[in-house]
Amino acid sequence: SMGSQFQYIFAKKLFANSSYKVLVDYPIRYDGKYKSGKKGKKNLYPDILILNKKGVLKALIELKIDLGFLREIYQKDLKRVISAFEENREMKYNQFVGFSNSEEVHIKIPKNFIKIFIIGTKKNHTDRAEPFKKTVKSLGFRPLILLDKVHPNPLLDVKNFEKEIRNLKKEAKNEIESKRKEINTVFNGLF
């Protein structure tokens, strides 16, 4: 999906030259309770996890293209994810070794880790931006909306496709540069 591609591209651009281990949309296991009350292994698929060299969680990053994903259930889903991290001091994932083998890797969960929620653009859903920011802040996330006026998935004029793509990139770059201070604040503690 376009959202998954966005996650991978974002993680690569931001963390390719860092010393962090970056897990993108990777299954993480933890001890949890099912609705029936029975305890067992549960899985989470956070958008991006940032771990230091010792396997300690540094940051959880949720990343969406736009605010169109907002439904009533998103708050419940976010609370479930945060609860899983806050209630478990350790989680696990399998790291592949060679082509057919894997080893279990432990993630240490500190009490204070960075939570960031990034929206690519608010275009098409500007009325949802402030309520979104208020909600994610209340859950301990640092919200960031990268673009206000540009959407990465516009309906382009086929005849002028290359020109429109160049203009779109230029507009997006200018908007992001204008938010450099806000971006630095959100990522404070990671770089």
Salt bridges, closest charged atoms under 4 A:
ASP31 OD1 - LYS41 NZ 2.69
ASP47 OD2 - LYS64 NZ 3.10
GLU62 OE1 - LYS64 NZ 3.80
ASP66 OD2 - HIS151 NE2 2.76
GLU90 OE2 - HIS106 ND1 2.78
GLU104 OE2 - ARG29 NH2 2.62
GLU104 OE1 - HIS106 NE2 3.88
GLU130 OE2 - LYS133 NZ 3.93
ASP148 OD1 - LYS122 NZ 3.96
ASP148 OD1 - LYS179 NZ 2.93
GLU177 OE2 - ARG180 NH2 2.73
